[in-house]
Amino acid sequence: MPPKKGQEEPKEKPLLGRFKSTLKCGIVGMPNVGKSSFFNLLCKMQAEAQNFPFCTIDPNESQCTVPDERFDYLVEQHKPKSAVPAVLKVTDIAGLVRGAAEG
């Protein structure tokens, strides 16, 4: 039986889940192009970065806070009990080469 005229079907609400202030990203690319150097610059770390291919074997992981003047202003104005800034989680993996998945 078709729906009655003038009556619209209820709209589905999108499932968003819990909002977080965390962003995850990975640095991917060919060997020996500066991924680890970019990781060190971005996260202010001292991960090993040498001038030969496959220096990074195990993934380097770090998290750094994202500076934001708007967040600082809001914290200053409203004085909350706790202030949790946004966080960027960065993963630096080894260079990608053809045939690496085959062993």
N, CA, C and O of each residue as an XYZ file, in Angstrom:
412
protein
N       0.848     -1.161      0.000
C       0.000      0.000      0.000
C       0.902      1.235      0.000
O       1.803      1.330      0.833
N       0.677      2.188     -0.923
C       1.532      3.377     -0.987
C       1.262      4.299      0.205
O       0.188      4.251      0.804
N       2.254      5.144      0.546
C       2.043      6.059      1.676
C       0.966      7.085      1.355
O       0.708      7.401      0.193
N       0.344      7.596      2.414
C      -0.720      8.583      2.245
C      -0.136      9.885      1.739
O       1.020     10.206      2.018
N      -0.933     10.634      0.996
C      -0.482     11.913      0.477
C      -0.329     12.906      1.620
O      -1.096     12.888      2.583
N       0.667     13.767      1.499
C       0.893     14.790      2.514
C       1.745     14.302      3.681
O       2.175     15.098      4.516
N       1.984     13.011      3.738
C       2.801     12.461      4.806
C       4.158     12.060      4.220
O       4.236     11.220      3.323
N       5.216     12.671      4.739
C       6.544     12.354      4.236
C       7.169     11.268      5.103
O       6.859     11.132      6.286
N       8.042     10.515      4.492
C       8.745      9.492      5.238
C       9.745     10.173      6.178
O      10.336     11.191      5.818
N       9.935      9.623      7.370
C      10.913     10.237      8.289
C      12.323     10.127      7.715
O      12.715      9.091      7.179
N      13.075     11.221      7.839
C      14.443     11.242      7.319
C      15.356     10.482      8.276
O      15.204     10.556      9.495
N      16.302      9.756      7.703
C      17.261      9.020      8.512
C      18.314      9.972      9.045
O      18.845     10.806      8.312
N      18.608      9.839     10.318
C      19.659     10.653     10.906
C      20.997      9.981     10.643
O      21.116      8.766     10.801
N      22.007     10.752     10.244
C      23.313     10.131      9.994
C      23.957      9.663     11.294
O      23.828     10.308     12.334
N      24.643      8.548     11.218
C      25.351      8.014     12.371
C      26.739      8.644     12.418
O      27.608      8.302     11.616
N      26.942      9.550     13.341
C      28.209     10.262     13.411
C      29.125      9.709     14.492
O      30.344      9.832     14.373
N      28.597      9.127     15.504
C      29.425      8.638     16.594
C      29.877      9.781     17.486
O      29.285     10.860     17.482
N      30.908      9.539     18.233
C      31.418     10.535     19.168
C      32.462     11.395     18.459
O      33.354     10.883     17.784
N      32.334     12.701     18.623
C      33.283     13.603     17.993
C      34.595     13.576     18.751
O      34.604     13.567     19.982
N      35.705     13.564     18.022
C      37.021     13.560     18.632
C      37.851     14.685     18.031
O      37.569     15.168     16.934
N      38.858     15.083     18.753
C      39.749     16.117     18.243
C      41.096     15.504     17.870
O      42.147     16.112     18.074
N      41.048     14.281     17.318
C      42.254     13.570     16.931
C      42.207     13.284     15.434
O      41.183     12.851     14.904
N      43.321     13.529     14.764
C      43.445     13.237     13.341
C      44.642     12.322     13.158
O      45.711     12.581     13.710
N      44.474     11.261     12.394
C      45.557     10.316     12.135
C      45.971     10.437     10.677
O      45.126     10.548      9.790
N      47.290     10.414     10.434
C      47.768     10.447      9.058
C      49.048      9.634      8.961
O      49.737      9.417      9.957
N      49.353      9.193      7.765
C      50.568      8.441      7.511
C      51.351      9.103      6.396
O      50.774      9.697      5.485
N      52.676      8.997      6.472
C      53.545      9.553      5.440
C      54.009      8.384      4.582
O      54.715      7.493      5.053
N      53.603      8.400      3.312
C      53.846      7.289      2.409
C      54.567      7.820      1.176
O      54.294      8.930      0.720
N      55.492      7.021      0.638
C      56.171      7.432     -0.591
C      57.263      6.455     -0.975
O      57.445      5.416     -0.340
N      57.977      6.801     -2.013
C      59.075      5.983     -2.513
C      60.254      6.056     -1.547
O      60.315      6.966     -0.720
N      61.196      5.107     -1.639
C      62.352      5.128     -0.743
C      63.255      6.334     -1.010
O      63.396      6.770     -2.153
N      63.856      6.859      0.035
C      64.891      7.888     -0.037
C      64.395      9.201     -0.659
O      65.091      9.805     -1.475
N      63.185      9.639     -0.269
C      62.666     10.912     -0.784
C      62.431     11.949      0.315
O      62.018     13.070      0.018
N      62.686     11.595      1.582
C      62.569     12.578      2.654
C      61.372     12.410      3.561
O      60.969     13.369      4.219
N      60.790     11.224      3.619
C      59.634     11.005      4.498
C      60.021     11.153      5.964
O      59.305     11.795      6.733
N      61.137     10.570      6.351
C      61.573     10.647      7.754
C      62.000     12.063      8.119
O      61.787     12.493      9.253
N      62.596     12.794      7.187
C      62.962     14.191      7.443
C      61.714     15.043      7.656
O      61.676     15.896      8.543
N      60.692     14.803      6.831
C      59.428     15.522      6.992
C      58.778     15.157      8.319
O      58.219     16.024      8.990
N      58.844     13.876      8.711
C      58.311     13.415      9.994
C      59.019     14.139     11.143
O      58.362     14.607     12.073
N      60.349     14.235     11.088
C      61.117     14.926     12.127
C      60.734     16.399     12.205
O      60.598     16.947     13.299
N      60.562     17.036     11.068
C      60.191     18.447     11.039
C      58.784     18.668     11.592
O      58.549     19.613     12.344
N      57.863     17.802     11.222
C      56.473     17.948     11.631
C      56.276     17.685     13.118
O      55.528     18.404     13.782
N      56.940     16.661     13.644
C      56.718     16.240     15.025
C      57.795     16.710     15.991
O      57.707     16.443     17.189
N      58.808     17.404     15.489
C      59.919     17.876     16.323
C      60.554     16.707     17.066
O      60.749     16.751     18.281
N      60.869     15.665     16.308
C      61.501     14.467     16.872
C      62.837     14.239     16.189
O      63.216     14.966     15.271
N      63.536     13.228     16.646
C      64.830     12.867     16.074
C      64.805     11.418     15.593
O      65.641     10.615     16.008
N      63.862     11.077     14.729
C      63.838      9.732     14.153
C      65.011      9.600     13.186
O      65.453     10.585     12.596
N      65.505      8.384     13.032
C      66.673      8.163     12.184
C      66.329      8.476     10.728
O      65.369      7.936     10.178
N      67.116      9.344     10.116
C      66.931      9.714      8.714
C      68.314      9.748      8.073
O      69.065     10.705      8.259
N      68.650      8.702      7.316
C      69.955      8.607      6.674
C      69.798      8.697      5.167
O      68.686      8.626      4.644
N      70.918      8.853      4.474
C      70.906      9.031      3.030
C      71.100      7.698      2.307
O      71.895      7.615      1.371
N      70.382      6.657      2.730
C      70.392      5.399      1.995
C      69.002      4.784      2.097
O      68.294      5.005      3.079
N      68.609      4.010      1.079
C      67.254      3.432      1.077
C      67.031      2.472      2.234
O      67.968      1.838      2.718
N      65.810      2.374      2.664
C      65.345      1.450      3.694
C      66.002      1.685      5.048
O      66.296      0.735      5.773
N      66.230      2.943      5.386
C      66.738      3.291      6.713
C      65.636      3.059      7.749
O      65.914      2.622      8.866
N      64.399      3.350      7.382
C      63.260      3.146      8.275
C      62.691      1.756      8.009
O      62.126      1.501      6.945
N      62.845      0.864      8.980
C      62.295     -0.488      8.836
C      61.012     -0.597      9.651
O      59.972     -0.992      9.124
N      61.080     -0.247     10.936
C      59.885     -0.224     11.777
C      59.239      1.156     11.665
O      59.952      2.156     11.588
N      57.916      1.232     11.656
C      57.257      2.536     11.533
C      57.530      3.434     12.745
O      57.511      2.973     13.886
N      57.780      4.694     12.488
C      57.908      5.694     13.546
C      56.531      6.300     13.778
O      55.841      6.660     12.824
N      56.130      6.414     15.033
C      54.834      6.989     15.365
C      55.018      8.104     16.380
O      55.845      8.000     17.286
N      54.257      9.151     16.229
C      54.324     10.273     17.163
C      52.990     10.996     17.148
O      52.201     10.859     16.213
N      52.754     11.756     18.186
C      51.576     12.622     18.194
C      52.012     14.003     18.651
O      52.850     14.141     19.543
N      51.443     15.009     18.038
C      51.791     16.376     18.383
C      50.507     17.198     18.446
O      49.550     16.936     17.717
N      50.500     18.184     19.319
C      49.328     19.051     19.437
C      49.325     20.057     18.295
O      50.376     20.461     17.799
N      48.142     20.447     17.895
C      47.979     21.392     16.802
C      47.788     22.781     17.407
O      46.790     23.015     18.089
N      48.723     23.711     17.174
C      48.558     25.051     17.736
C      47.400     25.782     17.049
O      47.284     25.773     15.824
N      46.552     26.411     17.856
C      45.395     27.119     17.313
C      45.096     28.321     18.199
O      44.776     28.167     19.378
N      45.199     29.504     17.636
C      44.946     30.734     18.394
C      43.487     30.826     18.831
O      43.194     31.362     19.899
N      42.576     30.312     18.018
C      41.147     30.357     18.363
C      40.859     29.526     19.604
O      40.081     29.936     20.466
N      41.491     28.351     19.695
C      41.319     27.497     20.870
C      41.855     28.196     22.113
O      41.210     28.183     23.161
N      43.043     28.810     21.998
C      43.623     29.533     23.132
C      42.714     30.680     23.579
O      42.553     30.921     24.775
N      42.123     31.382     22.614
C      41.225     32.495     22.936
C      39.986     31.990     23.686
O      39.566     32.589     24.675
N      39.408     30.885     23.207
C      38.214     30.341     23.861
C      38.515     29.855     25.271
O      37.703     30.047     26.176
N      39.665     29.233     25.469
C      40.051     28.770     26.801
C      40.253     29.960     27.729
O      39.865     29.921     28.897
N      40.862     31.017     27.199
C      41.097     32.216     28.005
C      39.791     32.896     28.404
O      39.666     33.377     29.530
N      38.828     32.940     27.503
C      37.563     33.618     27.766
C      36.646     32.821     28.703
O      36.049     33.388     29.618
N      36.538     31.527     28.478
C      35.547     30.725     29.206
C      36.111     29.985     30.412
O      35.349     29.551     31.276
N      37.431     29.832     30.487
C      38.112     29.194     31.619
C      37.468     27.843     31.998
O      36.910     27.710     33.087
N      37.546     26.850     31.106
C      36.970     25.535     31.431
C      37.821     24.797     32.463
O      38.964     25.173     32.724
N      37.253     23.747     33.043
C      37.996     22.950     34.023
C      39.184     22.245     33.378
O      40.247     22.125     33.986
N      39.002     21.786     32.153
C      40.108     21.156     31.432
C      40.060     21.605     29.971
O      38.987     21.825     29.409
N      41.225     21.735     29.378
C      41.327     22.138     27.977
C      42.097     21.056     27.232
O      43.256     20.783     27.546
N      41.458     20.447     26.252
C      42.084     19.371     25.483
C      42.257     19.858     24.048
O      41.280     19.935     23.303
N      43.485     20.186     23.651
C      43.706     20.678     22.289
C      43.622     19.545     21.265
O      43.638     18.367     21.622
N      43.535     19.915     20.008
C      43.505     18.933     18.926
C      44.869     18.264     18.816
O      45.900     18.886     19.069
N      44.862     16.987     18.435
C      46.088     16.191     18.362
C      46.201     15.586     16.966
O      45.215     15.117     16.399
N      47.406     15.603     16.425
C      47.702     14.978     15.141
C      48.605     13.776     15.398
O      49.703     13.924     15.935
N      48.143     12.583     15.015
C      48.946     11.361     15.160
C      49.543     11.040     13.793
O      48.817     10.836     12.820
N      50.876     10.999     13.731
C      51.590     10.819     12.469
C      52.354      9.501     12.507
O      52.982      9.164     13.511
N      52.296      8.751     11.395
C      53.035      7.506     11.251
C      53.925      7.603     10.027
O      53.455      7.920      8.934
N      55.206      7.334     10.208
C      56.188      7.337      9.122
C      56.536      5.881      8.826
O      57.092      5.188      9.678
N      56.208      5.417      7.615
C      56.460      4.014      7.280
C      57.630      3.913      6.307
O      58.093      4.919      5.768
N      58.098      2.692      6.091
C      59.213      2.451      5.173
C      58.781      2.765      3.743
O      57.591      2.782      3.430
N      59.754      3.011      2.893
C      59.477      3.334      1.494
C      58.801      2.186      0.760
O      59.029      1.015      1.064
N      57.974      2.536     -0.200
C      57.235      1.547     -0.966
C      58.041      1.140     -2.196
O      58.548      1.990     -2.928
N      58.152     -0.159     -2.413
C      58.849     -0.664     -3.596
C      57.993     -1.739     -4.261
O      57.143     -2.353     -3.616
N      58.221     -1.959     -5.541
C      57.464     -2.963     -6.277
C      57.866     -4.357     -5.785
O      59.054     -4.655     -5.662
N      56.883     -5.202     -5.509
C      57.134     -6.583     -5.099
C      57.338     -6.772     -3.603
O      57.632     -7.886     -3.170
N      57.193     -5.723     -2.800
C      57.422     -5.854     -1.363
C      56.363     -6.740     -0.701
O      56.658     -7.386      0.304
N      55.163     -6.786     -1.226
C      54.098     -7.581     -0.637
C      54.303     -9.083     -0.913
O      53.725     -9.926     -0.226
N      55.107     -9.402     -1.895
C      55.323    -10.804     -2.256
C      56.417    -11.446     -1.417
O      56.582    -12.665     -1.453
N      57.160    -10.660     -0.670
C      58.192    -11.225      0.183
C      59.505    -10.957     -0.413
O      60.528    -11.350      0.148
